[in-house]
Amino acid sequence: MAGATAAPTATEPLRRFLQVARGAGLRVSAAEGIDAARAVDVIGFSDRTILKDTLGLILAKTPDEKNLFDEAFDLYFKRDTLAALDPEDEESADQGARPPERPPEGGAPQGGDGMGGSGGQSLGQLLEGDDRAALAAFTEQAAREAGLENIRFFTQKNLYTRRILDRMGLRAVERDIEAMRREAAPEGMGRAQFLENRLAQVRDAVRDLVERSLVLYARGETERFREELLKSTRLSNVERRDLDRMRILVRQMAKKLAARYAKTRRRRLRGVLDTRRTLRRNMGWGGVPFVTVWKQKRIEKPRVMVLCDVSGSVSAMSQFLLMFLYALNEALSDIRSFAFAGSLIEVSEILEKQPVEEAISKIMELIGYGSSNYGNSFADFEDGWMRHVTNKTTVLILGDARGNRTDPRTDVVARLSQRSKRIIWLNPEYRSAWGTGDSDMFRYAPFCNLVTVCNTLRHLERAITDILDDAA
């Protein structure tokens, strides 16, 4: 078809760079990959400054992504030092020994144990010819054939280094050097020293290439592994240095859940065809249904009341629960939050008016870290807020049910169970600890619809998913 533009084919270096960029955290869509390929077809790879600016405009959409892009680009397109040694380094490497312009007939190292380089040349011939650019290209070709982009763990560095060197023909060159050293002629000794120095530089360059590839290709896998580990780590064991990362994970999980259930609601709002109203609407066309009317079913978002024990034993878990619920505002329309230790207060207004991290710190200052008294806290809730609980309210209680041997007031929980839609109790302790010591968990359990262990982000996500599934 005239005027049609064929879709450009992404070059292999660009494909690998896009893989690296995604692993570094950039959100690169298929359309952006096509745009990048078209741009590279126009500008090429020769001018790295223009290439970086062009790809940066296409792939980096936020300041954070711009920083990630710059780092990934510089690491990926950094060239080996083989092609550009400083004169002083070259002089010291040669140590006064230069190979002959043309090796004697039959005396040039052939390097038969490896792939061929540029023009079918072996590693030994490339070293003799001292062609740095060809040697760098030869190294990258060997790295591709060795599958270097599959490196994922630092323990694989030596493995891939050896694979690349073997593919380049290292063993053949080492045998040739050993044969030259056995020659008594000064010429053979000089060539052997020259090749050995050049070979040492090749080894260093390959190690550097492998280390850079580990940083590039393993970053995404490492981040995913770390995220999975943090999601499955007991919240009380999360180290302070991981708190920022945990907050990011909480927001990501909440956003994913909110988007998922928002789609479900929009799809179900269309409902089914309302035949009676459709016929009435189309009376002007003789009843022909040009305009359809669909039955509307309002799906209410779940109403949730959260009672969080913020005493010293479960304070870490409570902070993450509050953070998670308030990131779910798109999916949960009516959240009222309460914190308790020895007594109970509502903290909804604090969480609504301040950034969640600052709000949680303020809540902990007001009432956190004290000794828990579940009976007194439940009585406070009944006196102040029980009237707001309806048959559409889900009550979510987080706590270890340890009231320091005070009256558990199970009668209040029984009345709460009768008024509410359901009660979900999330206990951060393992089941083996329930009912031991001052734990009243088994006294509260008969009045709850669900009692479950919840001490990781995975458990927390599952509990919130259950609430949303029940409301959908």
Secondary structure, 3 states (H helix, E strand, C coil): CCCCCCCCCCCHHHHHHHHHHHHHCCCCCHHHHHHHHHHHHHHCCCCHHHHHHHHHHHHCCCHHHHHHHHHHHHHHCCCCHHHCCCHHHHHHHHCCCCCCCCCCCCCCCCCCCCCCCHHHCCHHHHHHHCCHHHHHHHHHHHHHHCCHHHCCCHHHHHHHHHHHHHHHCHHHHHHHHHHHHCCCCHHHHHHHHHHHHHHHHHHHHHHHHHHHHHHHHHHHHHHHHHHHHHHCCCHHHCCHHHHHHHHHHHHHHHHHHHHHHHHHHHHHHCCCECHHHHHHHCHHHCCCCCCCCECCCCCCCCEEEEEEECCCCCHHHHHHHHHHHHCCCCCCCEEEEEEECCCEEECHHHHHHCCHHHHHHHHHHHHCCCCCCHHHHHHHHHHHHHHHCCCCEEEEEECCCECCCCCCCHHHHHHHHHHCCEEEEEECCCHHHCCCCCECHHHHHHHCCEEEECCCHHHHHHHHHHHHHHHC
